[in-house]
Amino acid sequence: MSRRTAAIDIGTNSVRVLVADVDGSGRGAAVSTRDRVNRITRLGQGVDATRQLHPDAVARTLATLREYRAVLDEHRVDHVRVTATSAARDASNADDLFGPAADVLGGVVPELLSGEEEARLSFLGATADVEAPGPYLVVDIGGGSTELIFGTDAPEQLVSVDVGCVRITESLLHSDPPAPEELSNAVAVVRDHLADAERVVGRAREATTLIGMAGTITTIAAIEQGLATYDRDRIHHFWLTRAAAEDVFRTLATETSEQRRHNPGLEVGRVDVIVGGAVVLVTLFRELGFDELLVSEADILDGLVRTA
């Protein structure tokens, strides 16, 4: 018997909700989506430098959670699971968000996920409806961290590294557009992190299919297709080639933020961090040797509702 379930993911750059009717659990669950909403709140604003959640970022996030509480009430949700990831992990004052968030959400306290648990849930969400052959390497480029997970039916090797679109932007990309030396330094930093990651996910290059998820990747897929308006059906399971990703990266990295915002497919809230995310993506292509990536709009939210 299905139950109406909601998952809310409080990420470094965005806060998202998925409402679905779920029958069963795990990979075999039947999931019927009722609503899916995404808001960019930039919770990770300044966290890398201060190790504190900024009051303005907390306020933006709580405002979005109030909006989502109305969505949950509208759909008469039976069960809610709320998680927080990289920015909250790195902040010493996460309780400044968690207490008020629980008040907004009727007593549901956000779970602070480890990088490893985040990776497991992302793998479950991304691979549940994939027809391409395994084994898979799933890559989740977030605002503050990137997860790499290798496996076929379940994660066999996984790692979370501290590079993401917001973290790279705030720490390394200060010019507009980024100076060539800034871009070179950013690539070098990501390359070093990936070298460390490969010591943990040693079978990464054995994957038959590379799957990528989250806002950086879906945005680059939308830009590559020139999508003036968001179209999930055209983004989900789109094959993004390395050549196309490199081309989008070159374009975005040489534009000012004012020029960049006119690219079809690029949300206003991602204009300032998309180059940082693209650095992670193209460096991953270069270092791991893959020529194409299967874009997934199914992600940690889909994993959460399957385990709620």
SEMI-404892 format. One record per atom (N, C-alpha, C): residue in one letter; x, y, z; residue number from 1. Coordinates in steps of 0.001 Angstrom, whole numbers. Layout:
REM residues N
- vexpa	x	y	z	semar
- A	X	Y	Z	NUM
...
END
This chain:
REM residues 308
- vexpa	x	y	z	semar
- M	846	-1197	0	1
- M	0	0	0	1
- M	877	1241	0	1
- S	597	2170	-892	2
- S	1439	3359	-1008	2
- S	1107	4366	87	2
- R	2111	5187	399	3
- R	1879	6293	1321	3
- R	2496	7550	724	3
- R	1882	8669	1034	4
- R	2360	9942	489	4
- R	3526	10429	1349	4
- T	4676	10552	716	5
- T	5917	10846	1412	5
- T	6549	12100	837	5
- A	7185	12870	1710	6
- A	7915	14063	1261	6
- A	9353	13996	1748	6
- A	10262	14469	915	7
- A	11662	14604	1283	7
- A	12088	16033	1007	7
- I	12786	16621	1965	8
- I	13341	17964	1805	8
- I	14845	17872	2005	8
- D	15584	18389	1049	9
- D	17041	18394	1123	9
- D	17526	19836	1254	9
- I	18171	20141	2379	10
- I	18706	21476	2631	10
- I	20176	21457	2243	10
- G	20465	21904	1030	11
- G	21823	21856	512	11
- G	22559	23174	668	11
- T	23787	23190	212	12
- T	24632	24372	326	12
- T	24139	25507	-550	12
- N	23630	25173	-1731	13
- N	23191	26197	-2676	13
- N	21681	26282	-2811	13
- S	20990	25156	-2648	14
- S	19543	25145	-2872	14
- S	18839	24273	-1843	14
- V	17552	24529	-1707	15
- V	16678	23726	-852	15
- V	15564	23199	-1734	15
- R	15354	21864	-1672	16
- R	14425	21240	-2608	16
- R	13475	20316	-1865	16
- V	12287	20158	-2445	17
- V	11306	19240	-1868	17
- V	10753	18333	-2959	17
- L	10529	17086	-2597	18
- L	9862	16117	-3461	18
- L	8711	15509	-2688	18
- V	7530	15525	-3282	19
- V	6361	14846	-2727	19
- V	5996	13715	-3671	19
- A	5861	12508	-3134	20
- A	5600	11349	-3989	20
- A	4767	10322	-3253	20
- D	4015	9540	-4027	21
- D	3351	8351	-3500	21
- D	4314	7185	-3683	21
- V	4626	6502	-2583	22
- V	5649	5461	-2603	22
- V	5049	4142	-2142	22
- D	5223	3115	-2973	23
- D	4765	1768	-2641	23
- D	5994	866	-2569	23
- G	6321	379	-1390	24
- G	7512	-423	-1206	24
- G	8668	434	-739	24
- S	9884	-128	-800	25
- S	11060	617	-363	25
- S	12270	181	-1176	25
- G	13305	1014	-1130	26
- G	14542	700	-1818	26
- G	14423	804	-3324	26
- R	15322	90	-4032	27
- R	15361	169	-5493	27
- R	14070	-327	-6134	27
- G	13389	-1265	-5480	28
- G	12184	-1838	-6063	28
- G	10922	-1047	-5805	28
- A	11010	60	-5099	29
- A	9816	836	-4774	29
- A	9207	1450	-6029	29
- A	7881	1518	-6033	30
- A	7161	2229	-7087	30
- A	6935	3656	-6600	30
- V	7452	4632	-7336	31
- V	7391	6031	-6922	31
- V	6643	6846	-7965	31
- S	5614	7533	-7507	32
- S	4833	8403	-8387	32
- S	4952	9840	-7869	32
- T	5625	10694	-8629	33
- T	5876	12063	-8191	33
- T	4611	12906	-8234	33
- R	4374	13641	-7147	34
- R	3242	14565	-7066	34
- R	3667	16023	-7191	34
- D	4848	16333	-6655	35
- D	5326	17712	-6735	35
- D	6830	17710	-6483	35
- R	7529	18627	-7140	36
- R	8971	18775	-6962	36
- R	9291	20250	-7147	36
- V	9900	20858	-6128	37
- V	10168	22294	-6154	37
- V	11617	22535	-5740	37
- N	12240	23506	-6372	38
- N	13630	23862	-6078	38
- N	13736	25367	-5870	38
- R	14416	25777	-4800	39
- R	14682	27192	-4553	39
- R	16157	27357	-4196	39
- I	16810	28319	-4814	40
- I	18201	28626	-4483	40
- I	18215	29577	-3294	40
- T	18826	29144	-2196	41
- T	18858	29935	-966	41
- T	20274	30288	-522	41
- R	21282	29623	-1089	42
- R	22694	29872	-787	42
- R	22959	29789	723	42
- L	22552	28688	1330	43
- L	22817	28489	2754	43
- L	24313	28526	3037	43
- G	25129	28096	2069	44
- G	26570	28027	2278	44
- G	27296	29351	2157	44
- Q	26560	30460	2086	45
- Q	27176	31784	1947	45
- Q	28237	32008	3032	45
- G	29493	32068	2632	46
- G	30580	32388	3557	46
- G	30995	31288	4502	46
- V	30354	30122	4449	47
- V	30650	29068	5427	47
- V	32093	28582	5325	47
- D	32612	28502	4111	48
- D	33968	27986	3943	48
- D	34988	28859	4668	48
- A	34732	30160	4733	49
- A	35670	31084	5382	49
- A	35405	31226	6879	49
- T	34125	31236	7272	50
- T	33785	31556	8665	50
- T	33406	30353	9512	50
- R	33047	29255	8862	51
- R	32520	28061	9560	51
- R	31263	28408	10356	51
- Q	30522	29379	9851	52
- Q	29269	29810	10473	52
- Q	28212	29990	9393	52
- L	26970	29617	9713	53
- L	25853	29942	8836	53
- L	25527	31416	9005	53
- H	25477	32137	7887	54
- H	25188	33563	7929	54
- H	23709	33754	8272	54
- P	23386	34733	9131	55
- P	21976	34958	9499	55
- P	21070	35172	8290	55
- D	21557	35880	7273	56
- D	20737	36110	6080	56
- D	20461	34798	5346	56
- A	21473	33916	5303	57
- A	21295	32628	4634	57
- A	20298	31763	5399	57
- V	20368	31804	6723	58
- V	19400	31067	7544	58
- V	17996	31601	7297	58
- A	17855	32922	7240	59
- A	16536	33528	7017	59
- A	15971	33126	5656	59
- R	16810	33127	4616	60
- R	16333	32719	3285	60
- R	15882	31256	3301	60
- T	16646	30431	3977	61
- T	16323	29007	4023	61
- T	15025	28761	4782	61
- L	14845	29443	5896	62
- L	13617	29278	6672	62
- L	12401	29782	5892	62
- A	12567	30851	5126	63
- A	11455	31345	4304	63
- A	11040	30296	3284	63
- T	12021	29612	2699	64
- T	11713	28543	1742	64
- T	11047	27366	2436	64
- L	11498	27027	3637	65
- L	10877	25923	4369	65
- L	9421	26249	4728	65
- R	9123	27516	4994	66
- R	7723	27893	5235	66
- R	6890	27663	3970	66
- E	7459	28006	2835	67
- E	6775	27743	1563	67
- E	6538	26235	1403	67
- Y	7539	25440	1733	68
- Y	7419	23990	1572	68
- Y	6434	23392	2572	68
- R	6315	23992	3752	69
- R	5321	23499	4711	69
- R	3916	23613	4110	69
- A	3674	24681	3370	70
- A	2381	24837	2702	70
- A	2191	23761	1634	70
- V	3282	23395	934	71
- V	3209	22321	-61	71
- V	2863	21000	614	71
- L	3495	20701	1749	72
- L	3214	19454	2467	72
- L	1763	19413	2927	72
- D	1278	20542	3436	73
- D	-109	20590	3903	73
- D	-1084	20420	2740	73
- E	-758	21036	1622	74
- E	-1632	20941	453	74
- E	-1767	19496	-18	74
- H	-656	18741	18	75
- H	-669	17359	-459	75
- H	-1020	16339	628	75
- R	-1245	16816	1840	76
- R	-1616	15934	2955	76
- R	-623	14772	3082	76
- V	611	15143	3267	77
- V	1703	14175	3329	77
- V	1617	13345	4605	77
- D	1864	12030	4461	78
- D	1835	11120	5605	78
- D	3144	11106	6383	78
- H	4258	11240	5663	79
- H	5565	11112	6304	79
- H	6543	12080	5655	79
- V	7387	12707	6484	80
- V	8342	13695	5998	80
- V	9742	13332	6486	80
- R	10706	13428	5583	81
- R	12108	13266	5969	81
- R	12856	14492	5484	81
- V	13596	15130	6384	82
- V	14319	16361	6086	82
- V	15794	16140	6382	82
- T	16649	16490	5433	83
- T	18087	16297	5628	83
- T	18842	17575	5295	83
- A	20022	17701	5898	84
- A	20931	18798	5596	84
- A	22300	18205	5300	84
- T	23050	18907	4435	85
- T	24294	18307	3963	85
- T	25492	19237	4205	85
- S	26286	19519	3199	86
- S	27633	20054	3377	86
- S	27711	21339	4204	86
- A	26931	22356	3872	87
- A	27059	23629	4591	87
- A	26777	23451	6073	87
- A	25728	22685	6394	88
- A	25390	22456	7800	88
- A	26451	21608	8500	88
- R	27052	20650	7761	89
- R	28125	19851	8352	89
- R	29307	20721	8751	89
- D	29594	21741	7945	90
- D	30785	22559	8144	90
- D	30576	23695	9144	90
- A	29329	23997	9481	91
- A	29042	25161	10321	91
- A	28954	24768	11794	91
- S	29537	25598	12636	92
- S	29491	25328	14080	92
- S	28169	25753	14704	92
- N	27377	26518	13975	93
- N	26103	27018	14513	93
- N	24904	26447	13770	93
- A	24991	25195	13337	94
- A	23884	24583	12587	94
- A	22581	24599	13378	94
- D	22670	24606	14703	95
- D	21449	24636	15516	95
- D	20658	25923	15318	95
- D	21322	26982	14842	96
- D	20601	28224	14537	96
- D	19582	28001	13430	96
- L	19826	26993	12613	97
- L	18880	26621	11555	97
- L	17969	25485	11992	97
- F	18533	24465	12636	98
- F	17777	23241	12894	98
- F	16589	23455	13826	98
- G	16776	24235	14890	99
- G	15666	24478	15819	99
- G	14514	25196	15156	99
- P	14756	26360	14547	100
- P	13665	27052	13840	100
- P	13080	26231	12692	100
- A	13915	25440	12008	101
- A	13401	24616	10913	101
- A	12400	23597	11443	101
- A	12701	22992	12582	102
- A	11769	22028	13185	102
- A	10451	22703	13563	102
- D	10536	23942	14039	103
- D	9303	24673	14376	103
- D	8452	24898	13128	103
- V	9108	25275	12035	104
- V	8389	25519	10782	104
- V	7757	24243	10265	104
- L	8450	23119	10408	105
- L	8027	21860	9797	105
- L	7251	20963	10758	105
- G	6669	21554	11775	106
- G	5798	20790	12662	106
- G	6526	19771	13515	106
- G	7749	20090	13918	107
- G	8488	19199	14805	107
- G	9457	18260	14122	107
- V	9499	18268	12797	108
- V	10431	17396	12075	108
- V	11816	18047	12090	108
- V	12750	17416	12798	109
- V	14102	17959	12927	109
- V	14952	17475	11758	109
- P	15653	18379	11071	110
- P	16514	17933	9971	110
- P	17593	16965	10456	110
- E	17848	15954	9636	111
- E	18942	15016	9898	111
- E	20209	15584	9256	111
- L	21301	15586	9999	112
- L	22577	16024	9445	112
- L	23277	14797	8859	112
- L	23278	14711	7523	113
- L	23840	13541	6860	113
- L	25361	13633	6793	113
- S	26020	12507	6971	114
- S	27440	12437	6658	114
- S	27599	12444	5142	114
- G	28808	12733	4677	115
- G	29061	12679	3246	115
- G	28806	11301	2682	115
- E	29113	10273	3472	116
- E	28938	8896	3004	116
- E	27459	8540	2879	116
- E	26648	8961	3850	117
- E	25216	8673	3770	117
- E	24569	9459	2630	117
- E	25017	10681	2431	118
- E	24544	11476	1302	118
- E	24837	10752	-10	118
- A	26025	10180	-101	119
- A	26420	9465	-1313	119
- A	25548	8235	-1536	119
- R	25269	7480	-486	120
- R	24444	6271	-618	120
- R	23036	6609	-1113	120
- L	22456	7654	-547	121
- L	21103	8049	-947	121
- L	21085	8582	-2375	121
- S	22117	9317	-2747	122
- S	22204	9830	-4111	122
- S	22319	8687	-5115	122
- F	23125	7678	-4787	123
- F	23283	6525	-5680	123
- F	21949	5807	-5868	123
- L	21228	5604	-4784	124
- L	19930	4937	-4871	124
- L	18981	5725	-5764	124
- G	18913	7042	-5562	125
- G	18003	7848	-6367	125
- G	18382	7871	-7829	125
- A	19672	7973	-8115	126
- A	20124	8148	-9504	126
- A	20036	6886	-10328	126
- T	20188	5713	-9705	127
- T	20289	4474	-10480	127
- T	18991	3668	-10534	127
- A	17992	4055	-9770	128
- A	16785	3227	-9665	128
- A	16063	3053	-10999	128
- D	16098	4088	-11867	129
- D	15349	3992	-13123	129
- D	16262	4046	-14348	129
- V	17540	3714	-14176	130
- V	18494	3784	-15283	130
- V	18479	2489	-16095	130
- E	18401	2617	-17430	131
- E	18436	1449	-18302	131
- E	19841	1178	-18837	131
- A	20724	2159	-18769	132
- A	22104	1969	-19228	132
- A	22793	938	-18334	132
- P	23766	208	-18885	133
- P	24388	-884	-18128	133
- P	25327	-391	-17027	133
- G	25406	-1180	-15946	134
- G	26376	-945	-14892	134
- G	27638	-1734	-15163	134
- P	28613	-1613	-14282	135
- P	28586	-807	-13057	135
- P	28590	693	-13359	135
- Y	28165	1448	-12323	136
- Y	27993	2884	-12477	136
- Y	29004	3643	-11612	136
- L	29385	4813	-12095	137
- L	30033	5803	-11248	137
- L	29084	6986	-11186	137
- V	28537	7236	-10011	138
- V	27594	8334	-9818	138
- V	28336	9513	-9215	138
- V	28149	10679	-9810	139
- V	28816	11894	-9361	139
- V	27757	12931	-9010	139
- D	27842	13444	-7792	140
- D	26895	14445	-7300	140
- D	27685	15702	-6957	140
- I	27626	16710	-7829	141
- I	28349	17967	-7596	141
- I	27408	18932	-6885	141
- G	27662	19151	-5604	142
- G	26834	20048	-4825	142
- G	27465	21415	-4670	142
- G	26967	22178	-3710	143
- G	27518	23500	-3475	143
- G	28813	23455	-2685	143
- G	28866	22553	-1694	144
- G	30041	22493	-850	144
- G	30849	21228	-971	144
- S	30266	20182	-1529	145
- S	30976	18903	-1637	145
- S	30570	18186	-2915	145
- T	31386	17223	-3283	146
- T	31099	16364	-4427	146
- T	31241	14924	-3969	146
- E	30228	14119	-4297	147
- E	30256	12703	-3948	147
- E	30522	11867	-5187	147
- L	31354	10839	-5041	148
- L	31601	9862	-6097	148
- L	31277	8488	-5536	148
- I	30421	7749	-6247	149
- I	29955	6460	-5746	149
- I	30039	5435	-6873	149
- F	30719	4344	-6612	150
- F	30847	3264	-7586	150
- F	30024	2068	-7110	150
- G	29286	1441	-8061	151
- G	28541	240	-7730	151
- G	27622	-152	-8858	151
- T	26938	-1267	-8656	152
- T	25959	-1723	-9650	152
- T	24561	-1694	-9051	152
- D	24259	-2605	-8154	153
- D	22954	-2610	-7494	153
- D	22959	-1806	-6205	153
- A	24145	-1592	-5645	154
- A	24300	-838	-4400	154
- A	25697	-241	-4401	154
- P	25924	791	-3601	155
- P	27273	1373	-3537	155
- P	28295	352	-3032	155
- E	29391	267	-3736	156
- E	30482	-614	-3326	156
- E	31675	193	-2817	156
- Q	31872	1354	-3408	157
- Q	32918	2272	-2966	157
- Q	32364	3691	-3070	157
- L	32649	4528	-2097	158
- L	32131	5893	-2148	158
- L	33029	6828	-1365	158
- V	32978	8089	-1765	159
- V	33759	9108	-1086	159
- V	33084	10463	-1278	159
- S	33244	11334	-281	160
- S	32764	12710	-363	160
- S	33966	13626	-222	160
- V	34133	14561	-1175	161
- V	35270	15476	-1139	161
- V	34771	16916	-1064	161
- D	35585	17772	-451	162
- D	35162	19140	-175	162
- D	35422	20087	-1339	162
- V	34839	19785	-2495	163
- V	34814	20726	-3612	163
- V	33387	20775	-4153	163
- G	32911	21977	-4418	164
- G	31575	22167	-4963	164
- G	31497	23544	-5590	164
- C	30384	23866	-6213	165
- C	30295	25106	-6985	165
- C	30445	26350	-6110	165
- V	29856	26343	-4920	166
- V	29959	27503	-4037	166
- V	31345	27570	-3413	166
- R	31845	26435	-2923	167
- R	33145	26426	-2248	167
- R	34272	26863	-3194	167
- I	34273	26324	-4420	168
- I	35307	26700	-5388	168
- I	35202	28180	-5748	168
- T	33988	28665	-5943	169
- T	33788	30067	-6313	169
- T	34274	31001	-5217	169
- E	33823	30761	-3988	170
- E	34158	31681	-2898	170
- E	35644	31654	-2540	170
- S	36280	30500	-2685	171
- S	37675	30389	-2250	171
- S	38688	30725	-3349	171
- L	38300	30570	-4633	172
- L	39302	30647	-5696	172
- L	38963	31549	-6877	172
- L	37691	31817	-7130	173
- L	37312	32584	-8326	173
- L	36797	33962	-7912	173
- H	37687	34936	-7898	174
- H	37337	36253	-7358	174
- H	37148	37323	-8427	174
- S	37652	37092	-9629	175
- S	37534	38091	-10700	175
- S	36276	37833	-11520	175
- D	35896	38849	-12292	176
- D	34692	38727	-13134	176
- D	35006	39262	-14533	176
- P	35254	38374	-15514	177
- P	35240	36909	-15403	177
- P	36477	36395	-14663	177
- P	36469	35129	-14259	178
- P	37631	34588	-13551	178
- P	38903	34749	-14375	178
- A	39992	35139	-13707	179
- A	41282	35276	-14379	179
- A	41815	33893	-14743	179
- P	42598	33792	-15819	180
- P	43131	32487	-16220	180
- P	43874	31769	-15104	180
- E	44647	32524	-14304	181
- E	45381	31869	-13219	181
- E	44444	31354	-12122	181
- E	43315	32052	-11922	182
- E	42317	31569	-10955	182
- E	41715	30256	-11430	182
- L	41400	30192	-12714	183
- L	40834	28964	-13268	183
- L	41844	27823	-13178	183
- S	43103	28116	-13500	184
- S	44144	27088	-13423	184
- S	44304	26575	-12003	184
- N	44296	27487	-11038	185
- N	44404	27077	-9640	185
- N	43211	26233	-9211	185
- A	42011	26631	-9661	186
- A	40806	25879	-9309	186
- A	40866	24465	-9877	186
- V	41276	24346	-11131	187
- V	41411	23018	-11743	187
- V	42414	22182	-10959	187
- A	43528	22786	-10562	188
- A	44553	22055	-9820	188
- A	44030	21573	-8477	188
- V	43265	22420	-7794	189
- V	42691	22019	-6504	189
- V	41736	20847	-6673	189
- V	40854	20936	-7670	190
- V	39909	19838	-7913	190
- V	40656	18567	-8304	190
- R	41671	18711	-9137	191
- R	42459	17550	-9557	191
- R	43103	16851	-8351	191
- D	43617	17630	-7418	192
- D	44216	17037	-6225	192
- D	43174	16298	-5387	192
- H	42004	16882	-5255	193
- H	40927	16221	-4498	193
- H	40498	14920	-5183	193
- L	40434	14947	-6509	194
- L	40038	13732	-7230	194
- L	41100	12644	-7109	194
- A	42367	13049	-7073	195
- A	43429	12057	-6877	195
- A	43277	11381	-5528	195
- D	42953	12167	-4499	196
- D	42702	11587	-3179	196
- D	41469	10689	-3205	196
- A	40438	11126	-3939	197
- A	39198	10348	-3999	197
- A	39424	8990	-4652	197
- E	40291	8955	-5669	198
- E	40539	7690	-6360	198
- E	41231	6655	-5476	198
- R	41884	7120	-4424	199
- R	42483	6171	-3490	199
- R	41403	5429	-2712	199
- V	40229	6049	-2607	200
- V	39098	5421	-1902	200
- V	38192	4697	-2888	200
- V	37888	5362	-4004	201
- V	37038	4769	-5040	201
- V	37969	4284	-6151	201
- G	38706	3227	-5842	202
- G	39734	2754	-6752	202
- G	39222	2131	-8027	202
- R	37936	1767	-8053	203
- R	37365	1124	-9224	203
- R	36606	2111	-10120	203
- A	36749	3401	-9853	204
- A	35977	4413	-10578	204
- A	36080	4264	-12082	204
- R	37284	3998	-12585	205
- R	37491	3926	-14030	205
- R	36931	2647	-14648	205
- E	36500	1699	-13805	206
- E	35900	466	-14308	206
- E	34433	642	-14682	206
- A	33844	1778	-14306	207
- A	32416	1985	-14544	207
- A	32105	1990	-16039	207
- T	31014	1333	-16396	208
- T	30529	1352	-17773	208
- T	29779	2643	-18063	208
- T	29045	3146	-17062	209
- T	28221	4336	-17240	209
- T	28530	5350	-16152	209
- L	28839	6575	-16563	210
- L	29010	7701	-15650	210
- L	27680	8431	-15562	210
- I	27182	8607	-14346	211
- I	25907	9294	-14117	211
- I	26184	10543	-13292	211
- G	25634	11672	-13715	212
- G	25844	12917	-12997	212
- G	24533	13565	-12596	212
- M	24545	14176	-11425	213
- M	23309	14784	-10905	213
- M	23595	16117	-10237	213
- A	22544	16795	-9873	214
- A	22520	18062	-9137	214
- A	22664	19253	-10077	214
- G	22523	20455	-9488	215
- G	22296	21668	-10265	215
- G	23358	22046	-11262	215
- T	24627	21858	-10915	216
- T	25682	22196	-11884	216
- T	25507	21398	-13163	216
- I	25336	20100	-13027	217
- I	25274	19221	-14199	217
- I	23991	19433	-14981	217
- T	22857	19519	-14290	218
- T	21603	19723	-15022	218
- T	21583	21090	-15704	218
- T	22221	22080	-15091	219
- T	22282	23409	-15711	219
- T	23143	23388	-16958	219
- I	24292	22741	-16912	220
- I	25151	22663	-18095	220
- I	24444	21891	-19208	220
- A	23682	20867	-18844	221
- A	22891	20140	-19846	221
- A	21831	21045	-20464	221
- A	21204	21885	-19639	222
- A	20192	22812	-20162	222
- A	20815	23859	-21070	222
- I	21994	24379	-20693	223
- I	22677	25368	-21527	223
- I	23096	24745	-22853	223
- E	23625	23526	-22791	224
- E	24048	22837	-24020	224
- E	22879	22675	-24986	224
- Q	21676	22443	-24448	225
- Q	20499	22274	-25301	225
- Q	19800	23597	-25613	225
- G	20252	24682	-25001	226
- G	19633	25980	-25244	226
- G	18209	26071	-24760	226
- L	17925	25483	-23617	227
- L	16554	25453	-23105	227
- L	16182	26789	-22473	227
- A	15318	27522	-23113	228
- A	14889	28818	-22589	228
- A	14076	28658	-21319	228
- T	13353	27566	-21203	229
- T	12597	27257	-19992	229
- T	12944	25835	-19546	229
- Y	12850	25607	-18255	230
- Y	13194	24309	-17693	230
- Y	12294	23214	-18256	230
- D	12895	22111	-18667	231
- D	12152	20978	-19213	231
- D	12780	19697	-18672	231
- R	12196	19165	-17607	232
- R	12780	18000	-16949	232
- R	12931	16821	-17900	232
- D	11956	16647	-18779	233
- D	11992	15497	-19674	233
- D	13168	15562	-20646	233
- R	13600	16772	-20997	234
- R	14735	16910	-21916	234
- R	16088	16849	-21192	234
- I	16064	17088	-19904	235
- I	17307	17045	-19132	235
- I	17556	15650	-18565	235
- H	16521	15025	-18027	236
- H	16669	13707	-17400	236
- H	17078	12672	-18445	236
- H	18207	12044	-18203	237
- H	18801	11018	-19061	237
- H	19280	11565	-20411	237
- F	19625	12831	-20424	238
- F	20327	13425	-21563	238
- F	21798	13009	-21488	238
- W	22370	12650	-22630	239
- W	23780	12293	-22673	239
- W	24605	13552	-22928	239
- L	25383	13973	-21937	240
- L	26249	15137	-22035	240
- L	27662	14663	-22339	240
- T	28191	15071	-23483	241
- T	29534	14634	-23856	241
- T	30596	15517	-23186	241
- R	31796	14969	-23084	242
- R	32911	15754	-22551	242
- R	33155	16980	-23415	242
- A	33100	16816	-24726	243
- A	33340	17942	-25631	243
- A	32331	19061	-25399	243
- A	31068	18704	-25203	244
- A	30034	19713	-24969	244
- A	30255	20415	-23632	244
- A	30610	19641	-22601	245
- A	30865	20235	-21287	245
- A	32040	21207	-21354	245
- E	33098	20836	-22071	246
- E	34254	21717	-22230	246
- E	33857	22994	-22971	246
- D	33014	22869	-23965	247
- D	32583	24025	-24749	247
- D	31764	24989	-23889	247
- V	30828	24446	-23103	248
- V	30024	25288	-22214	248
- V	30934	25961	-21181	248
- F	31879	25206	-20642	249
- F	32820	25757	-19656	249
- F	33598	26930	-20237	249
- R	34143	26762	-21440	250
- R	34918	27841	-22060	250
- R	34068	29096	-22248	250
- T	32830	28893	-22665	251
- T	31938	30036	-22864	251
- T	31665	30753	-21547	251
- L	31242	30018	-20534	252
- L	30866	30613	-19252	252
- L	32051	31275	-18569	252
- A	33232	30640	-18664	253
- A	34403	31121	-17933	253
- A	34991	32390	-18524	253
- T	34644	32706	-19758	254
- T	35189	33908	-20401	254
- T	34175	35048	-20447	254
- E	33003	34841	-19895	255
- E	31973	35869	-19848	255
- E	31946	36536	-18481	255
- T	31575	37805	-18453	256
- T	31282	38457	-17178	256
- T	29954	37911	-16654	256
- S	29679	38146	-15391	257
- S	28414	37663	-14837	257
- S	27228	38275	-15568	257
- E	27362	39536	-16004	258
- E	26264	40185	-16720	258
- E	26056	39522	-18077	258
- Q	27115	39170	-18774	259
- Q	26993	38464	-20050	259
- Q	26473	37043	-19837	259
- R	26950	36405	-18790	260
- R	26644	35000	-18531	260
- R	25159	34777	-18269	260
- R	24531	35730	-17626	261
- R	23136	35542	-17227	261
- R	22192	35415	-18415	261
- H	22653	35750	-19613	262
- H	21793	35685	-20790	262
- H	21825	34311	-21474	262
- N	22604	33378	-20948	263
- N	22632	32036	-21525	263
- N	21320	31314	-21244	263
- P	20607	30843	-22280	264
- P	19396	30060	-22030	264
- P	19729	28821	-21207	264
- G	18918	28572	-20198	265
- G	19126	27410	-19346	265
- G	19823	27715	-18043	265
- L	20339	28943	-17880	266
- L	21071	29302	-16664	266
- L	20186	30144	-15752	266
- E	19840	29575	-14580	267
- E	19042	30300	-13598	267
- E	19838	31482	-13055	267
- V	19137	32561	-12735	268
- V	19780	33745	-12185	268
- V	20568	33395	-10927	268
- G	20020	32523	-10085	269
- G	20673	32169	-8836	269
- G	21938	31359	-8995	269
- R	22240	30898	-10204	270
- R	23464	30125	-10437	270
- R	24511	30887	-11249	270
- V	24192	32098	-11645	271
- V	25098	32846	-12518	271
- V	26492	32976	-11911	271
- D	26563	33239	-10606	272
- D	27868	33513	-9994	272
- D	28619	32254	-9584	272
- V	27967	31088	-9563	273
- V	28660	29878	-9095	273
- V	28785	28800	-10163	273
- I	28215	29011	-11330	274
- I	28207	27954	-12345	274
- I	29610	27669	-12869	274
- V	30473	28674	-12947	275
- V	31835	28419	-13429	275
- V	32576	27519	-12441	275
- G	32397	27763	-11150	276
- G	33007	26899	-10147	276
- G	32538	25464	-10277	276
- G	31249	25273	-10520	277
- G	30733	23930	-10721	277
- G	31259	23302	-11992	277
- A	31365	24115	-13058	278
- A	31878	23603	-14337	278
- A	33331	23169	-14210	278
- V	34104	23875	-13388	279
- V	35484	23457	-13133	279
- V	35515	22033	-12586	279
- V	34636	21749	-11644	280
- V	34592	20401	-11061	280
- V	34232	19379	-12135	280
- L	33226	19688	-12945	281
- L	32754	18730	-13937	281
- L	33813	18449	-15003	281
- V	34393	19486	-15597	282
- V	35348	19234	-16684	282
- V	36627	18579	-16154	282
- T	37018	18918	-14938	283
- T	38204	18272	-14363	283
- T	37935	16798	-14109	283
- L	36739	16500	-13707	284
- L	36366	15095	-13513	284
- L	36422	14333	-14832	284
- F	35865	14909	-15891	285
- F	35952	14283	-17220	285
- F	37416	14041	-17590	285
- R	38235	15070	-17430	286
- R	39638	14983	-17846	286
- R	40398	13930	-17049	286
- E	40218	13932	-15739	287
- E	41033	13078	-14874	287
- E	40592	11622	-14889	287
- L	39299	11368	-15023	288
- L	38805	9993	-14960	288
- L	38657	9350	-16331	288
- G	38746	10157	-17389	289
- G	38809	9583	-18723	289
- G	37489	9191	-19353	289
- F	36381	9721	-18869	290
- F	35084	9423	-19479	290
- F	34800	10405	-20613	290
- D	34087	9926	-21636	291
- D	33752	10766	-22787	291
- D	32321	11277	-22766	291
- E	31469	10689	-21932	292
- E	30085	11147	-21846	292
- E	29523	10813	-20476	292
- L	28447	11509	-20152	293
- L	27814	11391	-18843	293
- L	26313	11366	-19028	293
- L	25627	10470	-18309	294
- L	24174	10406	-18329	294
- L	23639	11324	-17241	294
- V	22937	12367	-17649	295
- V	22415	13341	-16693	295
- V	21178	12772	-15996	295
- S	21136	12900	-14673	296
- S	19994	12393	-13908	296
- S	19333	13517	-13127	296
- E	18043	13655	-13297	297
- E	17255	14566	-12466	297
- E	16767	13860	-11205	297
- A	16951	12532	-11148	298
- A	16669	11777	-9927	298
- A	17931	11798	-9078	298
- D	17772	12088	-7783	299
- D	18955	12311	-6962	299
- D	18677	11935	-5515	299
- I	19282	12657	-4583	300
- I	19143	12315	-3174	300
- I	17691	12361	-2709	300
- L	16891	13275	-3265	301
- L	15468	13331	-2888	301
- L	14772	12011	-3211	301
- D	15088	11466	-4381	302
- D	14472	10203	-4799	302
- D	14959	9060	-3907	302
- G	16224	9130	-3495	303
- G	16719	8147	-2541	303
- G	16043	8275	-1192	303
- L	15796	9502	-760	304
- L	15161	9713	541	304
- L	13745	9163	587	304
- V	12937	9431	-453	305
- V	11553	8945	-394	305
- V	11499	7420	-470	305
- R	12519	6813	-1059	306
- R	12553	5348	-1135	306
- R	12987	4714	183	306
- T	13506	5504	1097	307
- T	13968	4962	2387	307
- T	13237	5577	3569	307
- A	12293	6475	3284	308
- A	11605	7186	4379	308
- A	10706	6238	5182	308
END
